[in-house]
Amino acid sequence: MAFVTTGFPWPPETGVRADMFDRMFVKRYDATMLPAPPRPGLRRVPSWFRIAREVRRQHAEYDVLVSWNEGATVSLMALDGVRRSPKPHVAMLYWFSRPLVRASMQAFGDRLHAIVTWTSVQRDYAIRHLEYPPERIYMVKHYVEQLYFRPSDVETDMICSVGAEMRDYPTLIEALRGTDIRCHIAADHVRTSRVAAFGSHTRAETLAAIAGDNVTIGRKKLPELRDLYARSRFVVVPLHPSDTDNGVTVILEAMAMGKPVICSRTKGQVDVIQEGVTGLYVPVGDPEAMRSAILELWNDPERAKAMGRAARAYIEKHHTLDKFCHDVRRAIDASLDGIPAGPGGFLEA
């Protein structure tokens, strides 16, 4: 079984993740496998397409191909459209309504042996709008590195928000205006378009110009990010309207650190937070509602701690890295054995 991704090996802080994936798959294809382009002009070809082409060239070395990168997956599907590979291809996808993925699924979706996903809204989209067979779309719970992101007994004197994709930071900044609650926004830019090629980017300097003195903005490295989570009483994830699970990584990291999450109630972000138990939802783009939720948790630290403990317990039960790896492998094996996805896409325990 071979695993296709892009980029280079995981950073040192994510050694557990690298070990888990290397044990689950015999061979991993990423940017380190690419030969140097013979001509300078070829460097302009995206790495994910070059990886897909190289993987197809080495098809005799694997029995099953698993891809976890949108560009590589689409490229492999397109190459299959020209010349079908004799090896089954299982794709790990989460954004079927995205124009590039939607068009590729409509043209070459039948080339995929099965799909593994972790967003129920997007799974339903693939079934309803792309007419992909529901028994071939397997649901798993997304992972967080729960050994790296874990509760830390430090004083909580602030809150934070993290991430760049579809973040509605102006609403958060307005919600904090007039309060004395310190907040750090861990981002150096924001993307607010559904189409990556035409993404609307807002730089941190633009956000800083409208922020109050109690809000600081700037990207954090992974160890600094973990410290930021630890010092935060809770984490806020303000989102623009979206039908995919934008913010899921940050939500899971915060919950793994034992922090409740305040999140905008978007159509796509429905699979993780338990309202009133591990976090709170607020209407999209409503600074007054967000301010009310922030003050509610800030002024009740014991409730915030209780919700944080519930969040960590939920992570340990449903979203650990080892469970994710096991469930992905189980779904792939089930697809190869002809065992269909059950109700909602999950396999029986």
N, C-alpha and C positions, 0 to 999 in steps of 0.2 A: 504494500500500500504506500503510495507516495502522496506528499502534501505540498501544495503550491501556495506560496505567498509572495510578497515582494519585500524590498528593503534588505537589510543586513541582519545578522543575528541579534537576538534580544539584548538590550543593555544589561550590564552586570546586576542591577537591582532586580531584574526579572529572571534570575537564574532558575527559580522554581518552575516558571512557565516554560522556559526552554527545555528543561529536563522532562516535563510532562509531555510536551508535544513530540520530543525526540523519541520517547518511549512508545508513544501511541502510533507513530508512523516510522516506517523503516527508513525512508529517505525524504529529506526536505529540500525543495527547490526554492531558492530565493536569489537575490541579486549577486550573491557571491559565486554562483555557478556560471555567470555570463562571461563568455570570452570577450576580450577587448575588441571593439569594432575595428574592422580592417581599414575603414575610411572614416575620417572625422565627421562627415555628414551623417553617418549612421547613428552617431551619439544622440541625434535628435529623436530617434525612434523611442517611444516610451519603454521603460524597463519592463513593464508588465506585459507588453506585447512580445518583447524579445524573450522573456522568460517562457511565455506560452509557446512560442515557436521552438525553443530549445527543448521544452518538455515533450512536445510532440515528436521531436527528432529522436528522443531517448525512450520512446514508448515501449520498447522491448524490455526495459529494466523494471517495470512495475506491472501489477495486475489490476489495480484500482487507482484512480486519480481523484484526489480530494483538493478542491481549490477554495481558498479563503482570501480572495481579493477581487474586488469588482472588475477592475480592468483585466486582470489575468483570466477571470472566469468568462467574461464577454469575448475575449480574444480566442480562448479555447473553443467556445461555442461556435464562433465564426469560422475557425479553422476546420471544425467538424462539419460545417456547412459546405465546405469545399471538398473535403475528403474525410469521411467519417472514420473515427478511430475505433479499433476493435475492442478497446478497453473502456469499461464503464467510468463515467465522470459524475461524481457527486459534488455539488456546489454548496458552499455555505454562504447564503445571501440573506440580506435583511431589508432591502429597500427596492421592492419590485415596482413601485410606482414612479421611481426615478426614470426620466425619459430614456436614457441610454440603456438601462436594464430592461425597461418595458419593451422597447423596440427589439432588443436582442432576444428576449423571451418569446415575443410574437414571431420572430423569424426563425429562431433556432432552438426554442425551448424543448422541442422533442428530442434534442440531442442529449439532454441531461438524463442520467439514470435516476437521480433523486436529488432532493434539496433538503438541507438542514437549515433551520432558521430559529430565531428566538423572539420574534415579534408577532403576536397573534393578529394584530390589525393588518400587517403586511402579508401574512399568510392568507388571510381572507381575501385580500386584494388579488393575490396571484390566482386564487381559486375562482373568484367571481369574474374578474376582468381579463385575466390571461388564460382562463380555462385550463389551468394546470391541474392534473389529477390530485385530489386531496390526499389520497392514500400514499402519494410519493413525496409529500412535504412533511417532514418530521420536525416537531417542536422540541427544543431543549431550553433550559434556563441559562441565560448568559452568565458568564463567570466574573469573578473578581479575585485577585490574588490575596486571599484572606490571611495568609501568613505575613505578608508585607504590610498590608493595610489592616491594622488591628487596634483595639482600644488602647489608649495611653492615659495614664493618670497624671494629667497636667491641668493647671488652672485654665478655665475657658473665659477669655476676656474679650472675645470678638466673635464675628461670624464671617463666612466667606462664600464665594461663588467661583466656579471653575468652568473653563471650557470656552470654545469658540464657535461651535456649530449651532446656528439658529438661536443664539442667545439674545434675549431682550434685556440688555443691561440698562438702557435708559429707563425702563420701568422700575428696575431695582434701585437705581440711583435716586429716582424721584420718591420711591417708597421710603428711603432712608433719610430723605431731606427733613430737617427739623428734629431728628432724633440724635442722641449722642452715642449710638451703637456703632462701634468700629467695624468696618467690613473691608476685606481685601478681595478684589476681583482678579483671579489668577488667569490672565489672558493678555496677549499683546495685540490681538485683532479679533474681529467677529465676522463670521460669514452668515449671510441671511438670505441666500438664494437656494432654491431647489436644484438649480442646474449649476454644477460646479464650474463649468467652463465660463459661465457668465456671472459668477458669484459676486455679490455686493459685499465688499470688505470695508469694515470700519476699523481704523487703527486705534490703539489704546490712547494715543494723545487726544483724539477727538472725544473719547469718553471722559478722559480726565478733565477736559475743559468744562464739562457740565456737572462734574461730581463735586460734592461737598467736601469739607475738610476731613470728615470721618471716613471717607472712602479712598482707598489707594488701589492702584491698578498696575499690574505687571506679571509677566509669566514667571512660573516657579519650576525649578528642576524637581525631579521626582522625590528626593529626600526632603527638600524644602516644602513640597506639596503635602507630604505626609505630616510634617510639623504643623503646617497651616490647618489641616483638618483637625489635628489634635487640639489646637488652641481654640477652635471654633465651637461654640455651644450648639450650633446646628449649621446646616448648609442650605443655601438658596439656589435653585436652578430655574431662572426665569427664561421662558421659551417663547419664540414666535410660533404661530400656528403651523403645525406639521402633522403629517399622517404617518411618520415613522418615529422610532424611539430615540430621538435626539436627547442627549443628556444621560443615557443609561449608564455609561461608564462612570461618570461622576457620582451619580446616585448610588451605585453599588459600592464605590470606594468610600463614600461618606458613611453609608450604612455599615460597612465592614469596620470602620473606625468607631462605631458605636454612636453615630450622630443621626438625629432625625433630619428629614429633608422637606423643605417647602418647595413645591414645584408648580409651575403653570400647568393647568389642566388642558393639555393638547389632545387631539384625537389619537395620536400614536403612542403617547407615553402612559400605558395602562397596565403593564405587566409586572411591575415591581413594587411600587409604593402601596401600602395598606392605609387608607384614609383614617386618620385619628389614632393609628396604632404605631406605625413607623414613620409617618410624615403627614403633611397637610397639602392639599391642593388649593390653588387659588385661580380665579378666572384669568385668562390670557390678557395681558396688556392693561391690567387694573392695578395701578399703584396704591390706591386706597385699601383694597382687599389684601394686597401683599403687605402693606405696612401693618395692617391689623393682625395678620398671621405672625409677622415677625415680632411685634410687641407681645403678642399672646405667649409665644414660646420664650422670648427673652425674659419676660417678667415672671415666668414660672419654671425656674431651672430644674426643679425636681421632676416636673412633667417631662421636660426635655430629656433628662437623664433616663427616665423610664422608657420613653419612646426610643432612645438610643440603644438601650439594652435589648428591646424588642427587635430593633433593626439588626443588631449583630446576631441575635438568635435566628432570625429569618435567613440571614446570609449563610450561616453555618449549616442550615438545613437544606437550602435550595440552590445556592449560588457559588459554592466552592469551586476552585479550579479543578480539583480531582474529580468532582461530580460532573462537571462540564465535559471534561475529556472522556470520562466513562460513558456519558450519555451520547456524545457525538459518535464515538466508536460503536456504541450499541445501535444507534440509528443507521449508521452505514452498513453494519453487518446485517441488520434486519432487512434493509433494502436489497442487499445481495441475496438474501435467503428468501425473498419474496414475501416477507411479513409486512403487511401494510401499516401505515401510521393509524393510530387509534383516534377516538373522538378528540377533537381539538389539536390533533397532530402528535400527541404524546403516546409513547409506547407504554404498555402496562408494566407495572413494577415487577 
